[in-house]
């Protein structure tokens, strides 16, 4: 008996050591791990790296891939242009209750709550209202989905898409209200299976969503957006999304999300980096994207910079422009898709180090290139 207990104890000890070791490995940043995954032909990955207008690194840059929250760059872009054109006042006050209509708790990683907390701590709120300019920065810097939905409606989806075409961004799937789209399973259940729960009809609902055309996604999400705008409290209460949302729907939305290429988003970041936008639009967009310049360490070696990333359990994306104090200009756009849980965790913890080394460490850059 003692012998078996000793063996059992050794096994348990080895399991504990393995778990601790795995946790340490997952949390330790490793720039080379990111490069290893980009090079891996089995990975769904893409990257563009530009230095002073010259493309130094291009891996599958024309492959359409889901954008996650990186798509919010084009929303901020349209906001900036509408300010330039006098259609919007950046100081316009927005009541937080208007934004809360589009807030879905527990499905944004705490982003909206973090932004609201930041506003309160830094005296940006007055009578529960905040400027449109800060709503846009909150969409980028904190990745508030509620802010994104509000801005998409205010700006107009068709205007955002027209602006992209105007600027030469064509390799891009249509936009839709992606917070509203979270409720499509509920809408399909009410339409097709009113006497069943979503769990009972889930397989058919998921198949129906896979079969939906781009036009279907736009139409259904627009209908839901109107319902949230008119009576969000009742609609969200009836939908009870927290009761049925699970990993299967998470995967579905990752697979069907708005897509583009690293090539197109590198083009956008280069436009911003080279200050090719009209002056007011340029200023507004750099403010929205540029919160990383509030970091004192970045201020020591960067003249200006901006970024926006995005992630789900299966997707990791990021887009950066930067100009250092020597006048060198860089753009990095990286997309990953179809990630396993441990790949996503490790890449998320390592991506910043990879990008930082690519921008500032010449020996690392030379090694990669």
C-alpha positions in Angstrom: 0.0 0.0 0.0 2.8 2.4 0.9 4.5 1.6 -2.4 1.3 2.5 -4.4 0.8 5.7 -2.3 4.4 6.7 -3.1 3.9 6.2 -6.8 0.6 8.1 -6.7 2.3 10.9 -4.9 5.1 11.1 -7.5 2.5 11.2 -10.3 0.5 14.0 -8.6 3.8 15.9 -8.1 4.7 15.5 -11.7 1.3 16.8 -12.8 1.6 19.8 -10.5 5.0 20.6 -11.8 3.8 20.3 -15.4 0.9 22.6 -14.7 3.2 25.2 -13.1 5.6 24.8 -16.0 2.8 25.3 -18.6 1.5 28.4 -16.8 5.0 29.9 -16.7 5.5 29.2 -20.4 2.1 30.6 -21.4 2.7 33.8 -19.5 6.3 34.4 -20.5 6.6 36.8 -23.5 8.6 35.3 -26.4 9.0 37.4 -29.6 10.5 34.4 -31.4 7.4 32.4 -30.7 5.3 34.9 -32.7 7.7 34.7 -35.6 7.7 30.9 -35.5 3.9 30.9 -35.7 3.9 33.4 -38.6 6.3 31.2 -40.6 4.3 28.0 -39.8 2.6 27.0 -43.0 -0.1 25.1 -40.9 -1.1 28.4 -39.2 -3.7 30.8 -40.6 -1.6 33.9 -40.3 -0.6 37.0 -42.2 1.8 40.0 -41.7 3.0 43.1 -43.4 5.9 45.2 -42.0 6.9 48.4 -43.7 9.9 50.6 -43.0 10.0 54.1 -44.5 7.5 53.2 -47.2 9.2 49.9 -48.2 7.7 46.6 -47.5 10.3 44.5 -45.7 8.0 41.6 -44.7 5.0 40.2 -46.5 3.5 36.9 -45.5 0.1 36.0 -47.1 -0.8 39.6 -47.1 -3.7 39.2 -49.6 -5.5 36.5 -47.6 -8.9 37.5 -46.3 -9.1 37.0 -42.5 -11.4 38.0 -39.7 -10.6 41.4 -38.2 -12.0 41.2 -34.7 -11.9 44.7 -33.2 -9.2 46.0 -35.6 -12.2 46.8 -37.9 -12.9 49.7 -35.6 -10.1 51.6 -37.3 -12.4 52.3 -40.3 -15.1 53.5 -38.0 -12.7 56.0 -36.4 -11.6 56.9 -39.9 -15.1 57.9 -41.0 -15.7 59.8 -37.7 -12.5 61.8 -38.4 -13.6 62.6 -41.9 -17.0 63.7 -40.8 -15.5 66.1 -38.3 -13.2 67.4 -41.1 -16.3 68.0 -43.3 -18.2 69.8 -40.5 -20.8 67.1 -40.2 -19.9 66.3 -36.6 -18.7 68.3 -33.7 -16.1 66.3 -31.7 -17.2 68.2 -28.5 -20.9 67.1 -28.9 -22.0 65.6 -25.6 -23.3 62.0 -25.6 -25.3 60.6 -22.7 -23.8 57.3 -21.4 -27.4 56.0 -21.3 -27.4 56.2 -25.1 -24.3 54.0 -25.2 -25.6 51.6 -22.6 -28.3 50.6 -25.1 -25.7 48.7 -27.0 -23.8 47.3 -24.1 -23.9 43.5 -23.6 -22.4 42.5 -20.3 -19.8 39.7 -20.1 -19.4 39.6 -23.9 -16.8 42.4 -24.3 -14.2 41.4 -21.8 -15.1 44.2 -19.5 -14.0 46.8 -22.1 -17.0 49.2 -21.7 -16.9 49.1 -17.9 -13.2 49.8 -17.9 -13.7 52.8 -20.2 -16.5 54.3 -18.1 -14.3 53.8 -15.0 -11.4 55.6 -16.8 -13.8 58.5 -17.7 -14.8 58.9 -14.0 -11.2 58.8 -12.7 -10.0 61.4 -15.2 -12.9 63.8 -15.0 -14.1 63.3 -18.6 -17.7 62.9 -17.4 -20.1 65.8 -16.7 -23.8 65.0 -15.8 -23.3 61.5 -17.1 -22.3 62.9 -20.5 -19.0 62.6 -22.5 -17.8 64.1 -25.7 -18.1 62.4 -29.0 -14.3 62.6 -29.4 -13.9 60.5 -26.2 -16.6 58.1 -27.3 -14.4 57.4 -30.4 -11.2 57.1 -28.4 -13.0 54.7 -26.0 -13.9 52.6 -29.0 -10.2 52.4 -30.0 -8.2 52.5 -26.7 -10.6 50.4 -24.6 -12.3 48.6 -27.5 -15.8 49.3 -26.3 -18.3 47.5 -28.5 -21.1 49.7 -27.2 -19.3 52.8 -28.5 -18.7 51.1 -31.8 -22.3 50.2 -32.3 -23.4 53.8 -31.4 -20.8 55.3 -33.8 -21.7 52.9 -36.7 -25.3 54.0 -36.4 -24.4 57.7 -36.1 -21.9 57.7 -39.0 -23.9 55.3 -41.3 -22.5 51.9 -42.4 -22.8 53.0 -46.0 -20.8 56.1 -45.4 -18.0 54.1 -43.7 -17.9 51.7 -46.7 -18.0 54.5 -49.2 -15.0 56.2 -47.5 -13.0 53.0 -47.7 -13.6 52.7 -51.4 -12.7 56.4 -51.8 -9.4 55.7 -50.1 -8.7 52.6 -52.3 -9.6 49.9 -49.6 -11.5 47.3 -51.6 -10.5 43.9 -50.3 -13.0 44.0 -47.4 -16.2 42.2 -46.7 -19.3 44.3 -45.9 -19.8 45.9 -42.5 -22.7 45.0 -40.2 -23.7 45.9 -36.6 -21.7 43.2 -34.9 -23.0 43.9 -31.3 -26.6 43.6 -32.6 -25.6 40.5 -34.6 -24.9 38.7 -31.3 -28.7 38.5 -30.9 -29.3 36.9 -34.3 -29.7 33.4 -32.7 -32.5 34.8 -30.6 -34.2 36.3 -33.6 -33.9 33.0 -35.5 -35.3 31.1 -32.6 -38.3 33.4 -32.3 -38.9 33.2 -36.0 -38.4 29.5 -36.6 -38.6 27.8 -33.2 -40.8 29.9 -30.9 -41.8 26.9 -28.8 -38.2 25.7 -28.3 -35.3 27.1 -26.3 -32.2 28.2 -28.2 -30.4 25.2 -26.7 -32.9 22.8 -28.3 -32.7 24.4 -31.7 -29.0 25.4 -31.6 -27.6 23.1 -34.3 -30.2 24.3 -36.8 -29.7 27.9 -35.8 -26.0 27.7 -36.2 -26.4 26.1 -39.6 -28.9 28.8 -40.7 -26.4 31.5 -39.7 -23.6 29.8 -41.7 -25.9 29.8 -44.7 -26.8 33.5 -44.3 -25.5 35.9 -47.1 -23.7 39.2 -46.4 -27.0 40.9 -47.1 -28.8 38.7 -44.6 -26.3 39.6 -41.9 -26.6 43.3 -42.7 -30.4 43.2 -42.7 -30.9 41.2 -39.5 -28.3 43.1 -37.5 -29.9 46.4 -38.7 -33.3 45.2 -37.5 -31.9 44.3 -34.1 -30.0 47.6 -33.9 -33.3 49.4 -34.3 -34.9 47.3 -31.5 -32.0 48.1 -29.2 -32.2 51.8 -30.1 -35.9 52.0 -29.4 -36.2 49.8 -26.3 -32.9 48.1 -25.3 -34.0 47.2 -21.8 -37.0 45.2 -22.9 -35.2 43.6 -25.8 -32.1 42.5 -23.8 -34.3 41.2 -21.0 -36.4 39.1 -23.4 -33.3 37.8 -25.2 -31.5 36.7 -22.1 -28.3 36.3 -24.0 -26.2 35.3 -21.0 -28.4 32.2 -20.5 -27.5 30.7 -23.9 -24.3 32.2 -25.2 -21.5 29.6 -25.3 -18.3 28.6 -27.1 -20.2 27.3 -30.1 -21.6 30.8 -30.8 -18.2 32.3 -30.0 -16.7 30.1 -32.7 -19.5 30.9 -35.1 -19.0 34.6 -34.8 -15.2 34.3 -35.2 -15.7 32.3 -38.4 -18.3 34.7 -39.9 -16.9 38.1 -38.7 -16.0 41.0 -41.0 -12.8 40.2 -43.0 -10.0 42.0 -44.8 -6.3 41.6 -45.4 -3.1 42.8 -43.7 -2.3 44.5 -47.1 -5.3 46.7 -46.9 -4.9 47.7 -43.3 -1.2 48.3 -43.8 -2.2 50.7 -46.6 -4.5 52.5 -44.1 -1.9 52.7 -41.4 0.6 54.1 -44.0 -1.8 56.8 -45.0 -2.1 57.9 -41.3 1.7 57.6 -40.7 2.5 59.7 -43.8 -0.1 62.3 -42.7 -2.0 62.0 -46.0 -5.4 62.7 -44.5 -6.9 66.3 -44.4 -5.5 68.1 -41.3 -8.5 68.0 -39.0 -9.2 64.3 -39.9 -5.5 63.5 -39.3 -5.5 65.2 -35.9 -8.7 63.4 -34.8 -7.6 60.0 -36.0 -4.2 60.3 -34.3 -5.9 61.3 -31.1 -8.2 58.2 -31.3 -5.5 55.8 -32.1 -2.7 57.4 -30.1 -3.3 56.5 -26.5 -0.1 54.5 -26.4 1.8 57.7 -26.6 0.7 58.5 -23.1 3.1 55.9 -22.0 6.3 57.7 -20.8 8.6 54.8 -22.1 7.1 55.2 -25.6 7.6 59.0 -25.4 11.3 58.5 -24.9 11.9 57.0 -28.4 8.7 57.6 -30.4 7.7 60.9 -31.9 4.1 59.6 -32.7 2.3 56.3 -32.9 -1.1 54.7 -32.9 -2.5 51.2 -32.8 -5.7 49.1 -32.7 -5.9 45.4 -32.0 -8.6 42.8 -31.6 -9.1 39.3 -30.3 -11.5 36.5 -29.7 -10.8 33.0 -28.4 -9.8 32.1 -31.9 -8.5 35.4 -33.5 -5.7 37.8 -32.8 -5.1 40.9 -34.9 -3.1 44.1 -34.5 -2.3 47.2 -36.6 0.3 49.8 -35.8 1.8 52.9 -37.2 4.9 54.6 -35.6 7.5 57.2 -36.2 10.6 57.3 -34.1 12.6 60.3 -33.1 15.0 59.8 -35.9 12.2 60.2 -38.4 11.9 56.5 -39.4 8.4 55.4 -40.1 7.0 51.9 -39.5 3.7 50.0 -40.1 3.0 46.6 -38.7 -0.2 44.6 -39.4 -0.5 41.1 -38.0 -3.5 38.7 -38.2 -3.9 35.2 -36.7 -7.0 33.0 -37.1 -8.1 29.4 -36.1 -6.0 29.6 -33.0 -6.0 26.8 -30.4 -6.5 28.1 -26.9 -2.8 27.9 -25.8 -1.6 29.5 -29.1 -3.9 32.4 -28.5 -2.8 32.8 -24.9 0.9 32.6 -25.7 0.6 34.9 -28.8 -1.4 37.5 -26.8 1.3 37.6 -24.1 4.1 37.8 -26.7 2.8 40.0 -29.5 3.8 43.3 -27.9 7.4 42.2 -27.4 7.6 41.0 -31.0 6.3 44.3 -32.3 8.5 46.3 -29.9 11.6 44.4 -31.0 10.7 44.7 -34.7 10.4 48.5 -34.3 13.3 49.2 -32.0 15.8 46.4 -32.0 17.9 46.4 -35.3 19.6 43.1 -34.6 16.2 41.4 -34.1 14.8 43.0 -37.2 17.8 41.9 -39.2 17.4 38.4 -37.9 13.7 38.3 -38.9 14.2 40.0 -42.3 
